[in-house]
Amino acid sequence: MTNVELARRVGISAPPCLRRVRALEEAGLIRGYRTLLDEKQLGYEVTAFAMVGLHSQTEGDLIAFEQTVNNWPIVRECYMLSGEVDFLLKCVAPDLQTFQTFIIRELTATPNVDSVRTALTIRRTKDEAMVPISK
C-alpha cells in the first residue's frame, strides 16, 4: 500500500504519516515488509512440520543447529521450543519425495540431531498477520 493510501485510511496527511512510519521502522516496531505468495501456485504442494530433538542443548550446539537450518531453503520458519521438542521447522516442498529426501539426507544426518518427527498439513484453516492489531 502506498503512503498516500495509508494516510487516507488513518485519517492524516501523507507527510506526517510517512514520518510516523519511518519512526516505527527506526524504533524496530516495523522489522520489514513481505509479500505473501501462494506456495501452491508456485509449485510447492507440500507444507509440513518437522519436530526435532537434539542430543545436546548447550548454547554452542543450539547455535550450530540454527546456522545449519538457515542454509536450508526448504525450511521457511524455525522455532526453538521448550518441552519435549527442541525445534519446530515449517517446511515447504514441491512434492512428498522432495520433503522425504530432505528429512533423510539432510535433517536426520545433521550432527547432534537425535530425533525427528514429521507432520504433513492437510489444509490451512487460519493465516493471519504476525500479531493482532486492535483498532
N, C-alpha and C positions, 0 to 999 in steps of 0.2 A: 504494500500500500504506500502511496506517496505521502510525503509530509503534509501536503495540502489536504488530502483526504483525511488523514489522522486528525489534523487541526479542526477540520469541519466536524468530525464525529465527536470530538471532546469539547467543542464549542469555544475555541480560541483561534487567534490568527496564526498564520504559518510561522512567522519568525520566533515567537515565544515557544511554540510547540517544538520547533527544531532545537532551541536552546535546552528545553527540558529533556528531550530525548538524548541529546549529547551529554547532559549532566548524568542521566541514568546510565549511559554507557560508561562514562568515566568512573562512576561510583561502583561499577561492577554488577549493578542490578540487571542490566541487559548484557548478557555474555556474548551474544552473536545473533545471527539471523540464519534461518534454514528454509529450504524449500522441501516440502513434504511430497515425495514421489510415491506413486502406486507401484510397489515392488512387483506385483504380479504382471502388470502391463510391461514391465521392463525385463520380464523373463525369470524372475525369482519366485518360483512356485512353492517353495518350501520355507516356512518360518518355523524354527524350532528353538527349544531352550536346552542348554546343557548345564547340569548341576555338577560342579567339580569339587572334589575333596582333595586336599594336598596332604602329603606325608608330614610336612613341617610348615608351621605358620610363623617362623621367625620373620622379622621385618625384611631381611635380605631376600628370603625365599618368596615372600609375597610380592615384593617389587620385581623380582626376576620374572615371576609368572605374569604380572601385569604388563611388563615390557614385551614379553612374548605375545600376549593377546593383542597388543596394539599393532602387531605386524600381520595379523590375520584379517584380510578384508571380509571374510565370511562372517566374522563376529562384529555385530553392529552396536551392541551395548554390552557392558560388563559391570557387574556389581559385586563388591566384596560383601559377604553376609556374615551374620553371627549365627550360631547354631550348628546343625549337622553338616551343612554345606558351606564351603569356603567362598565359592564364586558361582554366580549365575550369569551365563552367557546367552545373549539373544543372537541367534544366527539366521541368516537368510542364504538360500542356495537355489540354483536353477532347478535342481531335482533331488530326489531322495538319495540317489547314488553319490552325488557330489557331497552331500552332507555326511553320509556314512563314511566316505573316503576321508573326509576331514577328521571325523572322530577317530578313526582307526589309525591313520597315518600321521596326523598332526597332534591332536589333543591328547590322546592316551599315551603317545610316545614322548610327550614333553617331560623333561626332568621334574621330579617332585610331585607329579600327578599320581594320586593314589586311587581315586575312583571317579567315574563319570557315569551319570545317569542322564538320559535324554527324554524329552517330551516333544512330540510334534503338535503343532497347533492345528485345530480343526477349523476355527474361524475366529476373527477378531470381533469382539462384541462392544468394545469401547476403545476410542482413540482420541484422547483429549490433549490439550496443551500441557506443558510441563507442570505448571502449578495453577490452582484455581485462583482466578482474579475476581473479587467481588466488585460489583458496580456501585 
